[in-house]
Amino acid sequence: MNPKFRDDGLEIFAKDGPPALPAGGALLDRDGARIWHAHYGAGPAVMLLHGGMGNANNFGHQVPALIEAGFSVVVVDSRGHGRSSWDGGAFSYSQFATDALAVLDRLGIGKVAVVGWSDGACTGLAMAKAAPERIAGVLFFACNVDESGSVPFVFTETIGNCLTRHKKDYAALSPEPERFEEMSQKLQVMQGTQPDYSADDLRSIAVPVIVLQAERDEFISAEHARYIADTVTGARYVWLADVSHFAPVQRPEAFNAEVLDFLRNLTF
């Protein structure tokens, strides 16, 4: 990776997207959807979970770095996203979590570390609550756990560039490309009502958790991220300077360094 790579405004992301993922991938039929997933490399397993409206391609900067570091990588397109289909039903983090666990079952992976970005972070926590014995740890980046965590929305050019990429990818990847707006609307319903974890819910999470907070996150307050880290038993708060909600594609070297530090301190 080019250590000087920067795409703070997501102009490169909008125009070209991240580096391509390795070839491969399969579909898993599950509860009204076909879930696309892929497994690359060898070693302890890391599952990368993307954010809302995105897809696994958004981790094009992370997959090769993790493989080079000796990990195997599982990527998933959430139902209704990317290459995965969807029956039009309501979205929920708990269903995304059970889909992800079903992918691990299909791949024969007993235990995995989860790196979750935005909606993927909440999916990772839902996995940890549902099956803690399967989760080595969760890196929780850029999501809230109740409605108090969101900052007032302000549309920016950076957000617009992200949306441009999501629309391009959906048109190119989805088995039903005409459903982007329907998917987006259902996603906003989920994001407006879920998750709604109490402090007791957070204290019940029994896996290692890192709460990674971007200095300029456009959606999540630093105070809320600190609350999550202070409430989940044993969790650690990490500040990521000079990036926003889109750190994995803005400054991948800095983001990847935190991911690798997290992974090297886990027991698989």
SEKEKOL-294719 format. One record per residue (C-alpha): residue number from 1; residue in one letter; x, y, z. Coordinates in pm, 1 decimal. Example, Ala and Ser with C-alpha at 12.3 -4.5 7.8 and 13.67 -1.06 7.14 Angstrom:
# residues 2
+-----+---------+----------+----------+----------+
: num : residuo :        x :        y :        z :
+-----+---------+----------+----------+----------+
:   1 :       a :   1230.0 :   -450.0 :    780.0 :
:   2 :       s :   1367.0 :   -106.0 :    714.0 :
+-----+---------+----------+----------+----------+
END
This chain:
# residues 268
+-----+---------+----------+----------+----------+
: num : residuo :        x :        y :        z :
+-----+---------+----------+----------+----------+
:   1 :       m :      0.0 :      0.0 :      0.0 :
:   2 :       n :    111.9 :    351.5 :    -73.9 :
:   3 :       p :    176.7 :    495.7 :    275.1 :
:   4 :       k :    104.5 :    843.0 :    144.6 :
:   5 :       f :   -238.1 :    752.2 :      4.2 :
:   6 :       r :   -502.1 :   1004.2 :    108.1 :
:   7 :       d :   -854.7 :   1056.6 :    -14.4 :
:   8 :       d :   -997.6 :   1283.0 :    254.7 :
:   9 :       g :  -1277.6 :   1419.4 :     36.3 :
:  10 :       l :  -1351.8 :   1078.2 :   -123.4 :
:  11 :       e :  -1293.2 :   1209.1 :   -475.2 :
:  12 :       i :  -1093.2 :    895.5 :   -564.2 :
:  13 :       f :  -1351.2 :    676.0 :   -392.3 :
:  14 :       a :  -1632.4 :    832.7 :   -594.5 :
:  15 :       k :  -1447.1 :    808.8 :   -925.3 :
:  16 :       d :  -1261.9 :    476.5 :   -906.1 :
:  17 :       g :  -1358.0 :    302.3 :   -581.0 :
:  18 :       p :  -1106.3 :    116.8 :   -363.8 :
:  19 :       p :   -867.3 :   -146.4 :   -500.6 :
:  20 :       a :  -1050.7 :   -453.9 :   -627.0 :
:  21 :       l :  -1103.3 :   -750.6 :   -397.7 :
:  22 :       p :   -940.0 :  -1081.9 :   -492.8 :
:  23 :       a :  -1143.3 :  -1303.7 :   -722.1 :
:  24 :       g :  -1395.5 :  -1539.4 :   -568.3 :
:  25 :       g :  -1716.7 :  -1540.6 :   -374.5 :
:  26 :       a :  -2030.6 :  -1748.3 :   -326.5 :
:  27 :       l :  -2397.6 :  -1709.0 :   -239.7 :
:  28 :       l :  -2575.1 :  -1850.8 :     65.0 :
:  29 :       d :  -2953.9 :  -1891.6 :     51.5 :
:  30 :       r :  -3096.7 :  -1773.7 :    380.3 :
:  31 :       d :  -3438.0 :  -1646.4 :    499.2 :
:  32 :       g :  -3553.6 :  -1478.2 :    180.9 :
:  33 :       a :  -3212.6 :  -1356.5 :     68.0 :
:  34 :       r :  -2901.4 :  -1478.0 :   -109.1 :
:  35 :       i :  -2601.3 :  -1359.2 :     91.5 :
:  36 :       w :  -2280.5 :  -1297.4 :   -103.6 :
:  37 :       h :  -1958.5 :  -1371.4 :     82.6 :
:  38 :       a :  -1594.3 :  -1453.4 :     16.7 :
:  39 :       h :  -1304.0 :  -1596.7 :    215.2 :
:  40 :       y :   -944.3 :  -1507.3 :    135.2 :
:  41 :       g :   -606.2 :  -1608.1 :    274.4 :
:  42 :       a :   -507.4 :  -1837.7 :    560.3 :
:  43 :       g :   -470.5 :  -1791.8 :    932.2 :
:  44 :       p :   -694.4 :  -1664.0 :   1214.3 :
:  45 :       a :  -1021.5 :  -1539.5 :   1065.5 :
:  46 :       v :  -1125.8 :  -1175.5 :   1051.5 :
:  47 :       m :  -1472.3 :  -1076.3 :    930.0 :
:  48 :       l :  -1506.3 :   -729.8 :    775.8 :
:  49 :       l :  -1858.3 :   -584.0 :    788.7 :
:  50 :       h :  -1938.4 :   -278.3 :    576.6 :
:  51 :       g :  -2165.0 :     17.0 :    641.9 :
:  52 :       g :  -2511.3 :    103.3 :    519.4 :
:  53 :       m :  -2564.2 :    127.7 :    141.4 :
:  54 :       g :  -2209.9 :     -2.8 :     88.4 :
:  55 :       n :  -2067.7 :   -343.6 :     10.2 :
:  56 :       a :  -1762.2 :   -558.4 :     80.0 :
:  57 :       n :  -1564.9 :   -386.8 :   -196.6 :
:  58 :       n :  -1532.2 :    -92.2 :     40.4 :
:  59 :       f :  -1263.1 :   -293.5 :    221.8 :
:  60 :       g :  -1034.5 :   -312.2 :    -80.7 :
:  61 :       h :   -759.2 :   -135.2 :    114.7 :
:  62 :       q :   -792.6 :   -368.1 :    415.2 :
:  63 :       v :   -813.1 :   -719.7 :    267.9 :
:  64 :       p :   -458.4 :   -739.8 :    122.9 :
:  65 :       a :   -305.8 :   -580.9 :    434.1 :
:  66 :       l :   -470.4 :   -839.7 :    658.6 :
:  67 :       i :   -371.1 :  -1130.5 :    435.5 :
:  68 :       e :    -12.9 :  -1005.1 :    430.9 :
:  69 :       a :    -19.9 :   -989.5 :    811.9 :
:  70 :       g :   -114.0 :  -1358.3 :    833.1 :
:  71 :       f :   -491.0 :  -1346.0 :    875.0 :
:  72 :       s :   -767.3 :  -1494.8 :    664.4 :
:  73 :       v :  -1044.5 :  -1252.8 :    573.8 :
:  74 :       v :  -1418.2 :  -1307.3 :    539.7 :
:  75 :       v :  -1621.8 :  -1038.2 :    366.4 :
:  76 :       v :  -1999.9 :  -1025.4 :    335.8 :
:  77 :       d :  -2246.5 :   -810.8 :    144.8 :
:  78 :       s :  -2532.8 :   -747.5 :    387.8 :
:  79 :       r :  -2875.2 :   -856.1 :    262.7 :
:  80 :       g :  -3008.5 :   -605.8 :     11.2 :
:  81 :       h :  -2658.7 :   -462.8 :    -39.6 :
:  82 :       g :  -2396.3 :   -523.8 :   -305.8 :
:  83 :       r :  -2427.8 :   -869.4 :   -460.8 :
:  84 :       s :  -2674.5 :   -994.3 :   -197.4 :
:  85 :       s :  -3044.9 :  -1013.3 :   -272.7 :
:  86 :       w :  -3331.1 :   -926.7 :    -37.7 :
:  87 :       d :  -3700.6 :  -1007.0 :     -1.1 :
:  88 :       g :  -3802.6 :   -646.5 :     70.4 :
:  89 :       g :  -3862.4 :   -703.9 :    441.0 :
:  90 :       a :  -3748.5 :   -478.0 :    722.0 :
:  91 :       f :  -3378.2 :   -470.2 :    799.2 :
:  92 :       s :  -3241.8 :   -537.7 :   1146.2 :
:  93 :       y :  -2895.8 :   -564.5 :   1296.6 :
:  94 :       s :  -2993.5 :   -893.4 :   1457.7 :
:  95 :       q :  -3077.7 :  -1040.1 :   1117.4 :
:  96 :       f :  -2754.7 :   -907.0 :    967.8 :
:  97 :       a :  -2578.5 :  -1077.5 :   1259.5 :
:  98 :       t :  -2746.9 :  -1414.2 :   1207.9 :
:  99 :       d :  -2672.0 :  -1389.9 :    834.6 :
: 100 :       a :  -2303.7 :  -1332.5 :    916.6 :
: 101 :       l :  -2297.9 :  -1623.5 :   1160.1 :
: 102 :       a :  -2459.6 :  -1844.8 :    896.0 :
: 103 :       v :  -2181.1 :  -1748.0 :    654.7 :
: 104 :       l :  -1926.0 :  -1857.1 :    915.7 :
: 105 :       d :  -2112.1 :  -2187.8 :    950.5 :
: 106 :       r :  -2101.1 :  -2236.0 :    573.3 :
: 107 :       l :  -1726.7 :  -2167.9 :    572.3 :
: 108 :       g :  -1661.4 :  -2395.3 :    870.5 :
: 109 :       i :  -1515.0 :  -2112.1 :   1080.3 :
: 110 :       g :  -1570.9 :  -2153.4 :   1451.7 :
: 111 :       k :  -1434.0 :  -1825.1 :   1581.5 :
: 112 :       v :  -1371.6 :  -1489.8 :   1420.0 :
: 113 :       a :  -1267.9 :  -1135.1 :   1499.8 :
: 114 :       v :  -1508.5 :   -873.3 :   1366.3 :
: 115 :       v :  -1408.8 :   -537.1 :   1224.6 :
: 116 :       g :  -1728.9 :   -340.4 :   1179.7 :
: 117 :       w :  -1768.0 :     -5.8 :   1007.2 :
: 118 :       s :  -2085.5 :    195.2 :   1075.6 :
: 119 :       d :  -2382.1 :    -45.6 :   1040.7 :
: 120 :       g :  -2125.2 :   -325.6 :   1036.2 :
: 121 :       a :  -2008.9 :   -220.8 :   1383.6 :
: 122 :       c :  -2358.0 :   -265.5 :   1526.0 :
: 123 :       t :  -2384.2 :   -598.4 :   1347.3 :
: 124 :       g :  -2060.0 :   -701.8 :   1517.1 :
: 125 :       l :  -2200.0 :   -617.7 :   1860.3 :
: 126 :       a :  -2519.0 :   -809.4 :   1777.2 :
: 127 :       m :  -2302.2 :  -1110.1 :   1686.1 :
: 128 :       a :  -2116.5 :  -1079.4 :   2016.4 :
: 129 :       k :  -2444.4 :  -1071.2 :   2209.1 :
: 130 :       a :  -2591.3 :  -1366.2 :   2018.9 :
: 131 :       a :  -2285.5 :  -1593.6 :   2007.0 :
: 132 :       p :  -1998.3 :  -1466.4 :   2225.8 :
: 133 :       e :  -1820.0 :  -1801.3 :   2200.9 :
: 134 :       r :  -1779.6 :  -1741.4 :   1826.0 :
: 135 :       i :  -1639.7 :  -1387.9 :   1850.9 :
: 136 :       a :  -1273.7 :  -1327.6 :   1941.0 :
: 137 :       g :  -1336.4 :   -952.6 :   1961.7 :
: 138 :       v :  -1508.8 :   -659.4 :   1795.0 :
: 139 :       l :  -1350.9 :   -344.1 :   1656.1 :
: 140 :       f :  -1643.4 :   -104.8 :   1669.2 :
: 141 :       f :  -1598.2 :    188.7 :   1431.8 :
: 142 :       a :  -1842.4 :    470.6 :   1361.7 :
: 143 :       c :  -2184.9 :    369.5 :   1485.8 :
: 144 :       n :  -2422.9 :    455.2 :   1769.1 :
: 145 :       v :  -2593.2 :    216.1 :   2009.9 :
: 146 :       d :  -2894.7 :    437.9 :   2082.9 :
: 147 :       e :  -3049.5 :    751.4 :   1937.2 :
: 148 :       s :  -2847.2 :    982.6 :   2162.0 :
: 149 :       g :  -2527.4 :    907.8 :   1970.6 :
: 150 :       s :  -2613.1 :   1075.7 :   1640.9 :
: 151 :       v :  -2508.9 :   1431.6 :   1562.4 :
: 152 :       p :  -2736.0 :   1657.6 :   1351.8 :
: 153 :       f :  -2702.6 :   1560.4 :    987.6 :
: 154 :       v :  -2525.6 :   1805.7 :    759.0 :
: 155 :       f :  -2481.2 :   1705.6 :    396.0 :
: 156 :       t :  -2125.3 :   1760.2 :    274.9 :
: 157 :       e :  -1937.7 :   1708.3 :    -49.7 :
: 158 :       t :  -1757.3 :   1413.7 :    112.7 :
: 159 :       i :  -2087.2 :   1247.4 :    199.0 :
: 160 :       g :  -2205.3 :   1317.4 :   -155.0 :
: 161 :       n :  -1898.2 :   1146.9 :   -298.3 :
: 162 :       c :  -1963.6 :    843.6 :    -80.4 :
: 163 :       l :  -2323.6 :    829.0 :   -198.9 :
: 164 :       t :  -2205.4 :    852.7 :   -559.8 :
: 165 :       r :  -1985.2 :    545.4 :   -512.9 :
: 166 :       h :  -2263.8 :    352.2 :   -339.2 :
: 167 :       k :  -2504.2 :    421.4 :   -624.5 :
: 168 :       k :  -2245.9 :    322.3 :   -886.7 :
: 169 :       d :  -2168.1 :     -0.6 :   -703.8 :
: 170 :       y :  -2532.5 :    -89.1 :   -653.4 :
: 171 :       a :  -2600.8 :    -42.3 :  -1022.2 :
: 172 :       a :  -2304.0 :   -262.9 :  -1112.7 :
: 173 :       l :  -2331.7 :   -533.6 :   -846.5 :
: 174 :       s :  -2687.9 :   -578.1 :   -728.4 :
: 175 :       p :  -2906.9 :   -853.3 :   -877.1 :
: 176 :       e :  -3186.3 :   -593.1 :   -854.5 :
: 177 :       p :  -3016.5 :   -259.5 :   -928.7 :
: 178 :       e :  -3345.3 :    -72.7 :   -957.8 :
: 179 :       r :  -3408.4 :   -114.3 :   -582.5 :
: 180 :       f :  -3143.2 :    125.4 :   -446.7 :
: 181 :       e :  -3391.3 :    386.2 :   -322.6 :
: 182 :       e :  -3615.7 :    119.8 :   -168.0 :
: 183 :       m :  -3316.2 :    -30.3 :      9.8 :
: 184 :       s :  -3201.3 :    312.6 :    127.6 :
: 185 :       q :  -3541.6 :    399.4 :    271.4 :
: 186 :       k :  -3573.1 :     69.9 :    460.2 :
: 187 :       l :  -3219.4 :    115.3 :    586.3 :
: 188 :       q :  -3302.0 :    458.3 :    727.2 :
: 189 :       v :  -3595.9 :    308.6 :    916.8 :
: 190 :       m :  -3359.7 :     60.5 :   1081.7 :
: 191 :       q :  -3098.0 :    324.3 :   1155.6 :
: 192 :       g :  -3359.9 :    553.3 :   1310.2 :
: 193 :       t :  -3486.4 :    292.6 :   1554.4 :
: 194 :       q :  -3198.0 :     47.9 :   1604.5 :
: 195 :       p :  -2996.6 :    -43.1 :   1792.4 :
: 196 :       d :  -3143.4 :     68.9 :   2122.5 :
: 197 :       y :  -2904.8 :    -85.6 :   2371.2 :
: 198 :       s :  -2933.4 :      1.5 :   2737.7 :
: 199 :       a :  -2628.1 :     32.0 :   2959.8 :
: 200 :       d :  -2709.1 :   -316.0 :   3093.0 :
: 201 :       d :  -2714.6 :   -447.9 :   2734.9 :
: 202 :       l :  -2368.3 :   -304.9 :   2678.4 :
: 203 :       r :  -2235.6 :   -439.5 :   3008.3 :
: 204 :       s :  -2356.4 :   -786.7 :   2905.0 :
: 205 :       i :  -2118.4 :   -797.0 :   2606.3 :
: 206 :       a :  -1851.1 :  -1045.4 :   2705.5 :
: 207 :       v :  -1589.2 :  -1017.8 :   2430.7 :
: 208 :       p :  -1296.7 :   -776.4 :   2386.0 :
: 209 :       v :  -1411.8 :   -451.7 :   2224.5 :
: 210 :       i :  -1221.8 :   -156.8 :   2082.0 :
: 211 :       v :  -1428.3 :    156.3 :   2016.8 :
: 212 :       l :  -1248.1 :    345.2 :   1741.3 :
: 213 :       q :  -1362.2 :    706.0 :   1703.1 :
: 214 :       a :  -1271.3 :    929.5 :   1410.1 :
: 215 :       e :  -1188.2 :   1289.1 :   1494.4 :
: 216 :       r :  -1423.3 :   1430.3 :   1229.0 :
: 217 :       d :  -1701.3 :   1170.6 :   1222.2 :
: 218 :       e :  -1998.5 :   1328.6 :   1046.0 :
: 219 :       f :  -2259.0 :   1109.1 :   1216.9 :
: 220 :       i :  -2144.0 :    989.1 :   1562.5 :
: 221 :       s :  -2044.3 :   1206.1 :   1857.8 :
: 222 :       a :  -1716.9 :   1145.9 :   2037.4 :
: 223 :       e :  -1901.0 :   1161.0 :   2369.4 :
: 224 :       h :  -2121.6 :    871.1 :   2262.3 :
: 225 :       a :  -1825.6 :    662.8 :   2148.5 :
: 226 :       r :  -1660.3 :    728.3 :   2484.1 :
: 227 :       y :  -1979.8 :    619.4 :   2662.6 :
: 228 :       i :  -1979.7 :    289.4 :   2472.3 :
: 229 :       a :  -1617.2 :    225.0 :   2563.8 :
: 230 :       d :  -1677.7 :    316.8 :   2926.8 :
: 231 :       t :  -1983.6 :     91.1 :   2953.6 :
: 232 :       v :  -1884.4 :   -228.5 :   2770.0 :
: 233 :       t :  -1685.6 :   -426.9 :   3023.4 :
: 234 :       g :  -1314.3 :   -405.0 :   2950.8 :
: 235 :       a :  -1358.7 :   -205.5 :   2629.4 :
: 236 :       r :  -1092.5 :     37.8 :   2513.1 :
: 237 :       y :  -1139.7 :    375.0 :   2345.5 :
: 238 :       v :   -907.0 :    472.2 :   2058.9 :
: 239 :       w :   -897.1 :    814.7 :   1891.1 :
: 240 :       l :   -819.5 :    828.3 :   1519.6 :
: 241 :       a :   -700.4 :   1173.7 :   1417.9 :
: 242 :       d :   -750.1 :   1361.9 :   1089.5 :
: 243 :       v :  -1018.5 :   1132.8 :    945.7 :
: 244 :       s :  -1396.8 :   1109.8 :    941.3 :
: 245 :       h :  -1666.1 :    842.3 :    919.5 :
: 246 :       f :  -1493.4 :    716.9 :    603.9 :
: 247 :       a :  -1147.6 :    648.5 :    749.1 :
: 248 :       p :  -1097.9 :    303.4 :    588.3 :
: 249 :       v :  -1089.6 :    465.8 :    244.4 :
: 250 :       q :   -958.9 :    811.2 :    343.8 :
: 251 :       r :   -639.8 :    709.6 :    527.2 :
: 252 :       p :   -621.9 :    328.8 :    499.8 :
: 253 :       e :   -271.3 :    302.7 :    642.1 :
: 254 :       a :   -377.7 :    472.3 :    967.2 :
: 255 :       f :   -699.7 :    269.9 :    990.0 :
: 256 :       n :   -523.3 :    -58.0 :    914.1 :
: 257 :       a :   -263.2 :      7.6 :   1182.4 :
: 258 :       e :   -537.9 :     24.2 :   1445.1 :
: 259 :       v :   -704.0 :   -288.5 :   1307.4 :
: 260 :       l :   -378.7 :   -486.7 :   1320.4 :
: 261 :       d :   -301.1 :   -365.0 :   1672.2 :
: 262 :       f :   -647.1 :   -482.6 :   1778.8 :
: 263 :       l :   -610.2 :   -822.2 :   1612.8 :
: 264 :       r :   -265.3 :   -895.5 :   1751.1 :
: 265 :       n :   -396.9 :   -865.4 :   2104.6 :
: 266 :       l :   -679.1 :  -1118.1 :   2061.5 :
: 267 :       t :   -701.4 :  -1487.1 :   2143.0 :
: 268 :       f :   -859.6 :  -1688.6 :   1862.1 :
+-----+---------+----------+----------+----------+
END
